[in-house]
Amino acid sequence: MKRLWPRRQFNLLLAAGWLDASSARAGVVDLQKVRLGLTMRNSMVHLPLVLADQMGYFKPWGIQIEWHDVDAETQTQQALASGQVDVVSGAFEQVFDLNEQGQKIKAFVLQSRTPQVSLGVAMRHLPAFHSMVDLKRLKIGISDWGSTSHAMAWLWCLQAGLNPRDMAFVAVGSMSSAMESLRSSAVDALCHLDPLMSWLEYKSDLRVVAETRSLQGAQLWLGGPSAGTCLLAKTDFIQNKPELVQGLTDGVVRALKWLQTAGPTDFLKSVPSQTWLGDRAFYLGTVDKVRESYSLDGLFGEELLHTAWRSRALRLGLVRPLAVDRAALQAAYTNAAVQKSKKRFAI
């Protein structure tokens, strides 16, 4: 029973959600629904978006989010391409993938400037783990094939001089199933998102050996900050629904500004106590680990864009990974809405 409680507590943490919908302010009567696709809504990568929704930042624009939670990032791409969702909250690299498939997609507001992915080794294997080369002996859990965690695991193997095609990757799914896979020895290491990775550290199930949830980690493993989680949509949607795009951008930018100065008391007031089940230390500790990874203003800066391009090029084995395709890069994003939000909120 002692082993079951942490898992039950973590599952309840996820089920409760990070924020209480009742905290959203009353707004416009005739709300416009925006169908938004994403995976693992309660992971920390989507925190600015979730905060914006729960704190009522979309209400002045009459926007209501219709959440479409799916199991894999590839499913969000398919949903966007087929028109099942209007907007996706996901990794910036997805834009390149979709555009290369003939889609016309742009990212329009940046949420994070690191991928926020960590790699941890189970404590039972830690005595024999001396360097990243030792990953070759381990089964590595990733959230899914083609996911951000898969991409980072692939990149870490390349940097260790290993051939990722020879590695034993295992798709372990969402946070609760990933935790079960690690604890049942179905995998020996885990490449995943917070709060899961922080929770498993907190419970001494694993030790993080590489991370991109901090700027220092991004500098070490990627060469600098990188365009991470963002909101992206079809170019037609951005052109035809400028008020919705601006409203979504305003909400996220306001949330990013709030995140810069919010203290422990602010978080405890904004997030209901049942969300962390009385474990304030865990919740606040997780926020502290990832807070600096969030964008300061939502802009796609040149350094962030180039780092994202180089990381992807290296992972894909392009002949000239340092040569940026400027046309492809320019087609992948727009800062127009963010620039207006920055002026509106004096950022």
Secondary structure as the mmCIF struct_conf table of DSSP 4:
data_model
#
loop_
_struct_conf.conf_type_id
_struct_conf.id
_struct_conf.beg_label_comp_id
_struct_conf.beg_label_asym_id
_struct_conf.beg_label_seq_id
_struct_conf.end_label_comp_id
_struct_conf.end_label_asym_id
_struct_conf.end_label_seq_id
TURN_TY1_P TURN_TY1_P1 LYS A 2 ARG A 3
HELX_RH_AL_P HELX_RH_AL_P1 LEU A 4 ALA A 16
BEND BEND1 TRP A 18 LEU A 19
HELX_RH_3T_P HELX_RH_3T_P1 ALA A 21 SER A 23
BEND BEND2 ALA A 24 ALA A 24
HELX_LH_PP_P HELX_LH_PP_P1 ARG A 25 ALA A 26
BEND BEND3 VAL A 29 ASP A 30
HELX_LH_PP_P HELX_LH_PP_P2 LEU A 31 LEU A 31
STRN STRN1 GLN A 32 THR A 39
TURN_TY1_P TURN_TY1_P2 ARG A 41 ASN A 42
BEND BEND4 SER A 43 SER A 43
HELX_RH_3T_P HELX_RH_3T_P2 MET A 44 HIS A 46
HELX_RH_AL_P HELX_RH_AL_P2 LEU A 47 GLN A 54
TURN_TY1_P TURN_TY1_P3 MET A 55 PHE A 58
HELX_RH_3T_P HELX_RH_3T_P3 LYS A 59 TRP A 61
TURN_TY1_P TURN_TY1_P4 GLY A 62 GLY A 62
STRN STRN2 ILE A 63 VAL A 70
BEND BEND5 ASP A 71 ASP A 71
HELX_RH_AL_P HELX_RH_AL_P3 GLU A 73 SER A 82
TURN_TY1_P TURN_TY1_P5 GLY A 83 GLY A 83
BEND BEND6 GLN A 84 GLN A 84
BEND BEND7 ASP A 86 ASP A 86
STRN STRN3 VAL A 87 ALA A 91
TURN_TY1_P TURN_TY1_P6 PHE A 92 PHE A 92
HELX_RH_AL_P HELX_RH_AL_P4 GLU A 93 GLU A 100
TURN_TY1_P TURN_TY1_P7 GLN A 101 GLY A 102
STRN STRN4 ILE A 105 LEU A 110
STRN STRN5 SER A 112 SER A 112
BEND BEND8 ARG A 113 THR A 114
STRN STRN6 VAL A 117 ALA A 122
HELX_RH_3T_P HELX_RH_3T_P4 MET A 123 ALA A 128
BEND BEND9 SER A 131 SER A 131
HELX_RH_3T_P HELX_RH_3T_P5 MET A 132 ARG A 137
BEND BEND10 LEU A 138 LEU A 138
STRN STRN7 LYS A 139 ILE A 142
BEND BEND11 SER A 143 ASP A 144
TURN_TY1_P TURN_TY1_P8 TRP A 145 GLY A 146
BEND BEND12 SER A 147 SER A 147
HELX_RH_AL_P HELX_RH_AL_P5 THR A 148 GLN A 159
TURN_TY1_P TURN_TY1_P9 ALA A 160 GLY A 161
HELX_RH_3T_P HELX_RH_3T_P6 PRO A 164 ASP A 166
BEND BEND13 MET A 167 MET A 167
STRN STRN8 ALA A 168 ALA A 171
BEND BEND14 SER A 174 SER A 174
HELX_RH_AL_P HELX_RH_AL_P6 MET A 175 ARG A 183
TURN_TY1_P TURN_TY1_P10 SER A 184 SER A 185
BEND BEND15 ALA A 186 ALA A 186
BEND BEND16 ASP A 188 ASP A 188
STRN STRN9 ALA A 189 LEU A 193
TURN_TY1_P TURN_TY1_P11 ASP A 194 PRO A 195
HELX_RH_AL_P HELX_RH_AL_P7 LEU A 196 TYR A 202
TURN_TY1_P TURN_TY1_P12 LYS A 203 SER A 204
BEND BEND17 ASP A 205 ASP A 205
STRN STRN10 LEU A 206 GLU A 211
BEND BEND18 ARG A 213 SER A 214
HELX_RH_AL_P HELX_RH_AL_P8 LEU A 215 LEU A 222
BEND BEND19 GLY A 223 GLY A 224
STRN STRN11 THR A 229 LYS A 234
HELX_RH_AL_P HELX_RH_AL_P9 THR A 235 ASN A 240
HELX_RH_AL_P HELX_RH_AL_P10 PRO A 242 THR A 261
HELX_RH_AL_P HELX_RH_AL_P11 PRO A 264 SER A 270
BEND BEND20 VAL A 271 VAL A 271
HELX_RH_3T_P HELX_RH_3T_P7 SER A 273 THR A 275
TURN_TY1_P TURN_TY1_P13 TRP A 276 GLY A 278
HELX_RH_AL_P HELX_RH_AL_P12 ARG A 280 VAL A 290
HELX_RH_3T_P HELX_RH_3T_P8 ARG A 291 SER A 293
STRN STRN12 TYR A 294 TYR A 294
BEND BEND21 LEU A 296 GLY A 298
HELX_RH_AL_P HELX_RH_AL_P13 GLU A 302 LEU A 316
TURN_TY1_P TURN_TY1_P14 GLY A 317 GLY A 317
BEND BEND22 VAL A 319 ARG A 320
TURN_TY1_P TURN_TY1_P15 PRO A 321 LEU A 322
BEND BEND23 ALA A 323 ALA A 323
HELX_RH_AL_P HELX_RH_AL_P14 ARG A 326 GLN A 330
TURN_TY1_P TURN_TY1_P16 ALA A 331 ALA A 332
STRN STRN13 TYR A 333 TYR A 333
HELX_RH_AL_P HELX_RH_AL_P15 ALA A 336 ARG A 344
TURN_TY1_P TURN_TY1_P17 PHE A 345 ALA A 346
#
